[in-house]
Amino acid sequence: MEIGHRPRRLDLAQSRKRSQRLAKRRGPILWGNQHSSCCFGGSGRHHRRDTFARSCPLCQAERIAPVIAKVINESRQLNRVHLASDLHLGVPNPVNSRERELRFIRWLEDSAAGQGHASNGAATEIHLVGDIFDFWYEYRRAVPKGGVRLLGAIARISDAGIPVHYHTGNHDMWTFGYLEEELGVELHRTPIIREYDGLRCMIGHGDGLGPGDYGYKRIKKVFTAPLLQWAYRWVHPDVGVALASRLSRNSRANGGKEDIVFETPENEWLWHHCRSVLAQQPLDCFIFGHRHLPLDLEVPHPEPGQPSARYINLGDWIHHFTAAKIEEGQAELLHL
């Protein structure tokens, strides 16, 4: 306090009269809703619940908070993930293959545009979960004939900024960079784990997983051997593609009956694989292909009292024309 300064005397009666005048002019004072910066320690002005003091930062924050919340909610990017597998482009004949190709492209474009089955919004990710081609081998300067419309559609979607994930299957495992470089896809050779709005998922083609199928597991080791892949490169494409096409004629992609019937979950190799993985780490959903039969099964946790998971098989685009989508943390099997 400066020397010679005389403090102002507090007149309680005068202060009470001033408060009454303010109350009559501005309405009753709602002390429970007042901010200390403008009502007590700041300008000394009182304000009602339905008015805001321009000089009060807290009042200003209250006024703009709903606007900020609205902007955040509108800009918040929910995951909309679309998945399909087992198109087996190229079988059983060119006419049928072209029809299925065009139908698959419509699914792709609708997913990317947010229309049809994707009416809630455009996809944030698209997963092609294996065996999109019945045979695929990348030579140094050649790729198999056909599928140009599909390749172009994938490239357009990738160029538009929508991530496209390509999971190799047992029919299209021999890819060595062409799909990534030309189409811009992200390649996965083993199952991956992703979380979408709280839903933890394992996604992969599913070939060679679970108990049984030992014959295929032995063949897969041969097909994935670097020496064999290098040797096959020396086979002329006209011979190599024709040979591989002939080998695939007896596969289930050409109308085999062994995968059409569902009996029990215990007879499903991939269901057993899901249970074994669930015992090691918490997951909510497993999404696989390869089975050629659309399935949506509960996977109980091996330990009692622990949360269960779901096993979704994507079916195929030969007989069933099924896919899956994940929106707002929920996975759904679609019959298109």
ABEGO torsion letter per residue (X at the ends): XBBGBBBBBBBAAAAAAAAAAAAAAAEBBBAAABBAAAAAABAGBBBBAABBBAABAAAAAAAAAAAAAAAAAAABBBBBBBBBBGAGBGOABAAAAAAAAAAAAAAAAAAAAGBEAAAAEBBABBBBBEGABABBBBBAABBBBEGAAAAAAAAAAAAAGBBBBBBBBAAAABBAGAAAAAAGBBBBABBBBBBBGGBBBBBBAGBGBEBEGAAAAAAAAAAABAAAAAAAAABBAAAAAAAAAAAAAABAAAGBAAAABBABAAABAAAAAAAAAAAABBBABBBBBGAGBBBBBBBBBABBGBBBBBBBBAEBAAAAGBBBBBBGGBBBBBBX
